[in-house]
Amino acid sequence: QVQLVESGGGLAQPGGSLRLSCAASGFTFSSYAMGWFRQAPGKERELVARISWSSGSTFYVNSVKGRFTISRDNAKNTVYLQMNSLKPEDTAVYYCAADASYSKLIRTPDYWGQGTQVTVSS
């Protein structure tokens, strides 16, 4: 049974940091591209960052470039999203996703996590 379990969300002040983790099980994690999506109230879900199976390729949406870093530890079956210099507009539910294809991950990932709330507010 495939599971993606996110953790690390919560409340942060503007300018603060949070680190999200996503623990994967039930599939060959080291062969899958991984990504983080987010959905703010009233908005469509958007891809925030993705990383290839080998960590050789990464992508960031323009709004988080220079502030967020995606990484993975294939030995621990875990993908991370380090979020620095947080802004109120980063407030959203953040979802972890997995797909065997780095390109297909953008549109229709094979697997989704349940999401974790990130709120940036003073």
OpenMM code with the backbone's topology and positions (N, CA, C; nanometers):
from openmm import Vec3, app, unit

residues = "GLN VAL GLN LEU VAL GLU SER GLY GLY GLY LEU ALA GLN PRO GLY GLY SER LEU ARG LEU SER CYS ALA ALA SER GLY PHE THR PHE SER SER TYR ALA MET GLY TRP PHE ARG GLN ALA PRO GLY LYS GLU ARG GLU LEU VAL ALA ARG ILE SER TRP SER SER GLY SER THR PHE TYR VAL ASN SER VAL LYS GLY ARG PHE THR ILE SER ARG ASP ASN ALA LYS ASN THR VAL TYR LEU GLN MET ASN SER LEU LYS PRO GLU ASP THR ALA VAL TYR TYR CYS ALA ALA ASP ALA SER TYR SER LYS LEU ILE ARG THR PRO ASP TYR TRP GLY GLN GLY THR GLN VAL THR VAL SER SER".split()
positions = [
    Vec3(0.0836, -0.1194, 0.0000),
    Vec3(0.0000, 0.0000, 0.0000),
    Vec3(0.0875, 0.1250, 0.0000),
    Vec3(0.0630, 0.2101, -0.0973),
    Vec3(0.1416, 0.3326, -0.1096),
    Vec3(0.0983, 0.4347, -0.0059),
    Vec3(0.1967, 0.4945, 0.0597),
    Vec3(0.1691, 0.6018, 0.1538),
    Vec3(0.2706, 0.7134, 0.1364),
    Vec3(0.2196, 0.8350, 0.1377),
    Vec3(0.3022, 0.9557, 0.1438),
    Vec3(0.2506, 1.0348, 0.2637),
    Vec3(0.3352, 1.0512, 0.3630),
    Vec3(0.2923, 1.1153, 0.4869),
    Vec3(0.3745, 1.2413, 0.5096),
    Vec3(0.3075, 1.3555, 0.4997),
    Vec3(0.3743, 1.4839, 0.5194),
    Vec3(0.3766, 1.5219, 0.6671),
    Vec3(0.4766, 1.5984, 0.7039),
    Vec3(0.4860, 1.6532, 0.8394),
    Vec3(0.5677, 1.7819, 0.8337),
    Vec3(0.5612, 1.8578, 0.9426),
    Vec3(0.6421, 1.9786, 0.9517),
    Vec3(0.5681, 2.1082, 0.9259),
    Vec3(0.4425, 2.0998, 0.8900),
    Vec3(0.3654, 2.2205, 0.8681),
    Vec3(0.3324, 2.2886, 0.9999),
    Vec3(0.2745, 2.4073, 0.9905),
    Vec3(0.2372, 2.4798, 1.1103),
    Vec3(0.2313, 2.6288, 1.0843),
    Vec3(0.2447, 2.7036, 1.1920),
    Vec3(0.2377, 2.8496, 1.1862),
    Vec3(0.3792, 2.9074, 1.1900),
    Vec3(0.4062, 2.9986, 1.1002),
    Vec3(0.5344, 3.0674, 1.0973),
    Vec3(0.5117, 3.2162, 1.0773),
    Vec3(0.6019, 3.2965, 1.1278),
    Vec3(0.5941, 3.4405, 1.1075),
    Vec3(0.6547, 3.4769, 0.9728),
    Vec3(0.6113, 3.5863, 0.9146),
    Vec3(0.6767, 3.6332, 0.7913),
    Vec3(0.8266, 3.6472, 0.8128),
    Vec3(0.9022, 3.5968, 0.7154),
    Vec3(1.0472, 3.5952, 0.7279),
    Vec3(1.1021, 3.4722, 0.7956),
    Vec3(1.0136, 3.3906, 0.8508),
    Vec3(1.0559, 3.2701, 0.9210),
    Vec3(1.0778, 3.1523, 0.8282),
    Vec3(1.1023, 3.0375, 0.8896),
    Vec3(1.1327, 2.9162, 0.8149),
    Vec3(1.0526, 2.7978, 0.8668),
    Vec3(1.0276, 2.7053, 0.7774),
    Vec3(0.9702, 2.5757, 0.8103),
    Vec3(1.0363, 2.4714, 0.7211),
    Vec3(1.0410, 2.3490, 0.7696),
    Vec3(1.0916, 2.2379, 0.6894),
    Vec3(0.9852, 2.1293, 0.6845),
    Vec3(0.9365, 2.1035, 0.5646),
    Vec3(0.8400, 1.9963, 0.5448),
    Vec3(0.9132, 1.8673, 0.5113),
    Vec3(0.8575, 1.7570, 0.5596),
    Vec3(0.9088, 1.6240, 0.5274),
    Vec3(0.7957, 1.5398, 0.4715),
    Vec3(0.8323, 1.4468, 0.3856),
    Vec3(0.7344, 1.3534, 0.3304),
    Vec3(0.7974, 1.2149, 0.3320),
    Vec3(0.7427, 1.1278, 0.4152),
    Vec3(0.7924, 0.9911, 0.4266),
    Vec3(0.7125, 0.9009, 0.3341),
    Vec3(0.7818, 0.8287, 0.2475),
    Vec3(0.7172, 0.7453, 0.1468),
    Vec3(0.7331, 0.5967, 0.1782),
    Vec3(0.6327, 0.5207, 0.1412),
    Vec3(0.6396, 0.3752, 0.1554),
    Vec3(0.5480, 0.3100, 0.0536),
    Vec3(0.5741, 0.1826, 0.0249),
    Vec3(0.4869, 0.1069, -0.0639),
    Vec3(0.5238, 0.1116, -0.2109),
    Vec3(0.6310, 0.1808, -0.2450),
    Vec3(0.6804, 0.1831, -0.3822),
    Vec3(0.8312, 0.2067, -0.3783),
    Vec3(0.8955, 0.1921, -0.4931),
    Vec3(1.0405, 0.2062, -0.5002),
    Vec3(1.0767, 0.3538, -0.5068),
    Vec3(1.0901, 0.4131, -0.3909),
    Vec3(1.1083, 0.5584, -0.3787),
    Vec3(1.2240, 0.6078, -0.4639),
    Vec3(1.3341, 0.5370, -0.4646),
    Vec3(1.4543, 0.5840, -0.5334),
    Vec3(1.4392, 0.5881, -0.6853),
    Vec3(1.3300, 0.5308, -0.7372),
    Vec3(1.3050, 0.5323, -0.8816),
    Vec3(1.2021, 0.6365, -0.9221),
    Vec3(1.1502, 0.7102, -0.8267),
    Vec3(1.0416, 0.8038, -0.8529),
    Vec3(1.0864, 0.9489, -0.8396),
    Vec3(1.0348, 1.0321, -0.9288),
    Vec3(1.0446, 1.1758, -0.9102),
    Vec3(0.9475, 1.2169, -0.7997),
    Vec3(0.9858, 1.3202, -0.7256),
    Vec3(0.9032, 1.3667, -0.6151),
    Vec3(0.8777, 1.5157, -0.6292),
    Vec3(0.7645, 1.5588, -0.5759),
    Vec3(0.7326, 1.6998, -0.5863),
    Vec3(0.6514, 1.7479, -0.4685),
    Vec3(0.6491, 1.8790, -0.4553),
    Vec3(0.5644, 1.9460, -0.3570),
    Vec3(0.4701, 2.0391, -0.4328),
    Vec3(0.3413, 2.0257, -0.4031),
    Vec3(0.2379, 2.1120, -0.4556),
    Vec3(0.1786, 2.1900, -0.3389),
    Vec3(0.1059, 2.2960, -0.3705),
    Vec3(0.0326, 2.3673, -0.2671),
    Vec3(-0.0993, 2.4184, -0.3229),
    Vec3(-0.1949, 2.4344, -0.2329),
    Vec3(-0.3248, 2.4887, -0.2703),
    Vec3(-0.3707, 2.5857, -0.1641),
    Vec3(-0.3841, 2.7100, -0.2042),
    Vec3(-0.4346, 2.8142, -0.1151),
    Vec3(-0.5860, 2.8223, -0.1297),
    Vec3(-0.6558, 2.8749, -0.0285),
    Vec3(-0.8016, 2.8858, -0.0362),
    Vec3(-0.8462, 2.9620, -0.1604),
    Vec3(-0.9375, 2.9037, -0.2344),
    Vec3(-0.9915, 2.9688, -0.3525),
    Vec3(-0.9026, 2.9659, -0.4745),
    Vec3(-0.7899, 2.8963, -0.4646),
    Vec3(-0.6966, 2.8901, -0.5768),
    Vec3(-0.6746, 2.7454, -0.6205),
    Vec3(-0.6243, 2.7299, -0.7416),
    Vec3(-0.5934, 2.5967, -0.7925),
    Vec3(-0.4638, 2.5461, -0.7311),
    Vec3(-0.4536, 2.4137, -0.7261),
    Vec3(-0.3302, 2.3526, -0.6777),
    Vec3(-0.2187, 2.3823, -0.7769),
    Vec3(-0.1003, 2.4174, -0.7258),
    Vec3(0.0128, 2.4476, -0.8127),
    Vec3(0.1369, 2.3709, -0.7676),
    Vec3(0.2186, 2.3374, -0.8661),
    Vec3(0.3463, 2.2728, -0.8370),
    Vec3(0.4425, 2.3774, -0.7816),
    Vec3(0.5012, 2.3487, -0.6676),
    Vec3(0.5966, 2.4399, -0.6044),
    Vec3(0.7396, 2.4020, -0.6418),
    Vec3(0.7697, 2.2718, -0.6322),
    Vec3(0.9053, 2.2245, -0.6605),
    Vec3(0.9003, 2.0760, -0.6935),
    Vec3(0.9961, 2.0305, -0.7720),
    Vec3(1.0067, 1.8883, -0.8004),
    Vec3(1.1550, 1.8511, -0.8083),
    Vec3(1.1798, 1.7213, -0.7906),
    Vec3(1.3169, 1.6724, -0.7913),
    Vec3(1.3176, 1.5357, -0.8573),
    Vec3(1.4177, 1.5117, -0.9393),
    Vec3(1.4266, 1.3833, -1.0078),
    Vec3(1.4725, 1.2740, -0.9115),
    Vec3(1.4672, 1.1495, -0.9558),
    Vec3(1.4981, 1.0369, -0.8680),
    Vec3(1.6398, 1.0435, -0.8140),
    Vec3(1.7305, 1.0985, -0.8954),
    Vec3(1.8718, 1.1031, -0.8568),
    Vec3(1.9126, 1.2349, -0.7941),
    Vec3(1.8176, 1.3275, -0.7806),
    Vec3(1.8449, 1.4645, -0.7350),
    Vec3(1.9230, 1.5445, -0.8386),
    Vec3(1.9393, 1.4896, -0.9592),
    Vec3(2.0147, 1.5608, -1.0611),
    Vec3(1.9411, 1.6764, -1.1242),
    Vec3(1.8094, 1.6742, -1.1149),
    Vec3(1.7282, 1.7819, -1.1726),
    Vec3(1.6293, 1.8315, -1.0691),
    Vec3(1.6171, 1.9636, -1.0628),
    Vec3(1.5175, 2.0246, -0.9757),
    Vec3(1.4482, 2.1377, -1.0513),
    Vec3(1.3297, 2.1701, -1.0050),
    Vec3(1.2506, 2.2787, -1.0630),
    Vec3(1.1814, 2.3516, -0.9493),
    Vec3(1.1701, 2.4849, -0.9639),
    Vec3(1.0969, 2.5659, -0.8674),
    Vec3(1.0067, 2.6626, -0.9421),
    Vec3(0.8882, 2.6834, -0.8898),
    Vec3(0.8027, 2.7886, -0.9438),
    Vec3(0.8686, 2.9226, -0.9108),
    Vec3(0.8503, 3.0197, -0.9977),
    Vec3(0.9219, 3.1471, -0.9832),
    Vec3(0.9024, 3.2116, -0.8462),
    Vec3(0.7831, 3.1982, -0.7913),
    Vec3(0.7516, 3.2684, -0.6671),
    Vec3(0.8300, 3.2178, -0.5462),
    Vec3(0.8932, 3.1005, -0.5563),
    Vec3(0.9680, 3.0472, -0.4422),
    Vec3(1.1169, 3.0338, -0.4705),
    Vec3(1.1603, 3.0643, -0.5908),
    Vec3(1.3023, 3.0530, -0.6247),
    Vec3(1.3873, 3.1382, -0.5305),
    Vec3(1.4955, 3.0773, -0.4819),
    Vec3(1.5846, 3.1472, -0.3902),
    Vec3(1.5405, 3.1412, -0.2454),
    Vec3(1.4186, 3.0929, -0.2202),
    Vec3(1.3673, 3.0845, -0.0829),
    Vec3(1.3430, 2.9399, -0.0396),
    Vec3(1.2983, 2.8565, -0.1308),
    Vec3(1.2663, 2.7172, -0.1003),
    Vec3(1.3720, 2.6250, -0.1624),
    Vec3(1.3979, 2.5140, -0.0935),
    Vec3(1.4898, 2.4132, -0.1456),
    Vec3(1.4293, 2.2754, -0.1285),
    Vec3(1.4206, 2.2007, -0.2373),
    Vec3(1.3734, 2.0632, -0.2314),
    Vec3(1.4943, 1.9704, -0.2301),
    Vec3(1.4855, 1.8659, -0.1502),
    Vec3(1.5922, 1.7675, -0.1437),
    Vec3(1.5315, 1.6318, -0.1091),
    Vec3(1.6110, 1.5275, -0.1237),
    Vec3(1.5614, 1.3941, -0.0928),
    Vec3(1.6735, 1.3092, -0.0356),
    Vec3(1.6328, 1.2112, 0.0431),
    Vec3(1.7245, 1.1131, 0.0990),
    Vec3(1.6698, 0.9762, 0.0611),
    Vec3(1.7270, 0.9165, -0.0409),
    Vec3(1.6744, 0.7885, -0.0885),
    Vec3(1.6953, 0.6752, 0.0118),
    Vec3(1.7922, 0.6895, 0.0996),
    Vec3(1.8138, 0.5878, 0.2023),
    Vec3(1.7029, 0.5910, 0.3075),
    Vec3(1.6415, 0.7080, 0.3235),
    Vec3(1.5345, 0.7241, 0.4233),
    Vec3(1.3961, 0.7315, 0.3605),
    Vec3(1.3899, 0.7188, 0.2264),
    Vec3(1.2606, 0.7278, 0.1566),
    Vec3(1.1863, 0.8560, 0.1935),
    Vec3(1.2572, 0.9653, 0.1957),
    Vec3(1.1991, 1.0914, 0.2415),
    Vec3(1.2398, 1.2051, 0.1483),
    Vec3(1.1450, 1.2922, 0.1232),
    Vec3(1.1713, 1.4145, 0.0479),
    Vec3(1.1404, 1.5328, 0.1392),
    Vec3(1.2163, 1.6400, 0.1216),
    Vec3(1.2057, 1.7561, 0.2088),
    Vec3(1.1777, 1.8821, 0.1276),
    Vec3(1.1190, 1.9800, 0.1958),
    Vec3(1.1052, 2.1132, 0.1385),
    Vec3(1.1439, 2.2130, 0.2469),
    Vec3(1.2621, 2.2721, 0.2321),
    Vec3(1.3070, 2.3754, 0.3238),
    Vec3(1.2529, 2.5084, 0.2744),
    Vec3(1.1766, 2.5739, 0.3589),
    Vec3(1.1120, 2.6996, 0.3215),
    Vec3(1.1660, 2.8117, 0.4089),
    Vec3(1.2358, 2.9051, 0.3480),
    Vec3(1.2918, 3.0194, 0.4183),
    Vec3(1.2272, 3.1485, 0.3698),
    Vec3(1.2480, 3.2542, 0.4452),
    Vec3(1.1933, 3.3857, 0.4093),
    Vec3(1.0457, 3.3753, 0.3737),
    Vec3(0.9711, 3.3091, 0.4568),
    Vec3(0.8296, 3.2842, 0.4288),
    Vec3(0.7498, 3.4139, 0.4206),
    Vec3(0.6502, 3.4110, 0.3324),
    Vec3(0.5626, 3.5256, 0.3109),
    Vec3(0.4183, 3.4830, 0.3367),
    Vec3(0.3319, 3.5765, 0.3696),
    Vec3(0.1909, 3.5411, 0.3904),
    Vec3(0.1303, 3.4697, 0.2692),
    Vec3(0.1752, 3.5034, 0.1512),
    Vec3(0.1209, 3.4393, 0.0305),
    Vec3(0.1676, 3.2945, 0.0140),
    Vec3(0.2565, 3.2475, 0.1000),
    Vec3(0.2937, 3.1061, 0.1006),
    Vec3(0.1938, 3.0214, 0.1783),
    Vec3(0.0997, 3.0858, 0.2437),
    Vec3(-0.0018, 3.0130, 0.3195),
    Vec3(-0.0832, 2.9238, 0.2273),
    Vec3(-0.0870, 2.7952, 0.2597),
    Vec3(-0.1564, 2.6970, 0.1766),
    Vec3(-0.1470, 2.5602, 0.2426),
    Vec3(-0.2214, 2.4662, 0.1882),
    Vec3(-0.1993, 2.3256, 0.2206),
    Vec3(-0.0945, 2.2738, 0.1231),
    Vec3(0.0080, 2.2129, 0.1767),
    Vec3(0.1190, 2.1618, 0.0964),
    Vec3(0.1069, 2.0100, 0.0844),
    Vec3(0.1170, 1.9624, -0.0393),
    Vec3(0.1020, 1.8206, -0.0693),
    Vec3(0.2302, 1.7646, -0.1293),
    Vec3(0.2651, 1.6466, -0.0866),
    Vec3(0.3743, 1.5712, -0.1450),
    Vec3(0.3161, 1.4831, -0.2562),
    Vec3(0.3927, 1.4640, -0.3630),
    Vec3(0.3464, 1.3819, -0.4743),
    Vec3(0.4620, 1.3025, -0.5335),
    Vec3(0.4280, 1.1906, -0.5961),
    Vec3(0.5287, 1.1036, -0.6558),
    Vec3(0.4834, 1.0560, -0.7926),
    Vec3(0.5792, 1.0425, -0.8827),
    Vec3(0.5489, 0.9867, -1.0149),
    Vec3(0.6755, 0.9235, -1.0716),
    Vec3(0.6563, 0.8186, -1.1485),
    Vec3(0.7705, 0.7526, -1.2108),
    Vec3(0.8346, 0.8401, -1.3180),
    Vec3(0.7599, 0.9377, -1.3672),
    Vec3(0.8078, 1.0282, -1.4718),
    Vec3(0.8264, 1.1689, -1.4176),
    Vec3(0.9457, 1.2230, -1.4338),
    Vec3(0.9750, 1.3592, -1.3878),
    Vec3(0.8866, 1.4613, -1.4583),
    Vec3(0.8567, 1.4385, -1.5861),
    Vec3(0.7741, 1.5344, -1.6600),
    Vec3(0.6261, 1.5176, -1.6270),
    Vec3(0.5796, 1.3965, -1.6155),
    Vec3(0.4375, 1.3706, -1.5860),
    Vec3(0.4002, 1.4179, -1.4451),
    Vec3(0.4981, 1.4247, -1.3556),
    Vec3(0.4714, 1.4703, -1.2189),
    Vec3(0.4027, 1.6056, -1.2184),
    Vec3(0.4318, 1.6900, -1.3177),
    Vec3(0.3755, 1.8252, -1.3219),
    Vec3(0.2227, 1.8204, -1.3301),
    Vec3(0.1705, 1.7230, -1.4030),
    Vec3(0.0268, 1.7241, -1.4354),
    Vec3(-0.0536, 1.6232, -1.3547),
    Vec3(-0.0122, 1.4988, -1.3569),
    Vec3(-0.0946, 1.3931, -1.2969),
    Vec3(-0.0074, 1.2946, -1.2206),
    Vec3(0.0405, 1.3334, -1.1040),
    Vec3(0.1239, 1.2401, -1.0262),
    Vec3(0.0522, 1.1094, -0.9962),
    Vec3(0.1300, 1.0037, -0.9849),
    Vec3(0.0731, 0.8731, -0.9522),
    Vec3(0.0170, 0.8711, -0.8110),
    Vec3(0.0889, 0.9348, -0.7185),
    Vec3(0.0523, 0.9262, -0.5769),
    Vec3(0.0531, 1.0640, -0.5107),
    Vec3(-0.0362, 1.0778, -0.4142),
    Vec3(-0.0484, 1.2036, -0.3390),
    Vec3(-0.0455, 1.1755, -0.1894),
    Vec3(0.0078, 1.2721, -0.1150),
    Vec3(-0.0066, 1.2694, 0.0292),
    Vec3(-0.1364, 1.3378, 0.0699),
    Vec3(-0.1593, 1.3416, 0.2004),
    Vec3(-0.2856, 1.3963, 0.2505),
    Vec3(-0.2787, 1.5473, 0.2731),
    Vec3(-0.1582, 1.6014, 0.2721),
    Vec3(-0.1422, 1.7450, 0.2856),
    Vec3(-0.1096, 1.7891, 0.4277),
    Vec3(-0.0392, 1.9008, 0.4370),
    Vec3(-0.0087, 1.9616, 0.5665),
    Vec3(-0.0249, 2.1132, 0.5535),
    Vec3(-0.0878, 2.1726, 0.6534),
    Vec3(-0.1188, 2.3151, 0.6483),
    Vec3(0.0038, 2.3981, 0.6861),
    Vec3(0.0311, 2.4982, 0.6055),
    Vec3(0.1337, 2.5981, 0.6353),
    Vec3(0.0650, 2.7338, 0.6401),
    Vec3(0.0789, 2.8021, 0.7519),
    Vec3(0.0196, 2.9340, 0.7685),
    Vec3(0.1303, 3.0323, 0.8051),
    Vec3(0.1392, 3.1387, 0.7269),
    Vec3(0.2400, 3.2418, 0.7519),
    Vec3(0.1671, 3.3690, 0.7917),
    Vec3(0.1840, 3.4063, 0.9166),
    Vec3(0.1103, 3.5203, 0.9698),
    Vec3(0.1807, 3.5740, 1.0935),
    Vec3(0.1681, 3.7048, 1.1126),
    Vec3(0.2238, 3.7659, 1.2341),
    Vec3(0.1182, 3.7731, 1.3431),
] * unit.nanometer
topology = app.Topology()
chain = topology.addChain("A")
for resn in residues:
    res = topology.addResidue(resn, chain)
    for name in ("N", "CA", "C"):
        topology.addAtom(name, app.Element.getBySymbol(name[0]), res)
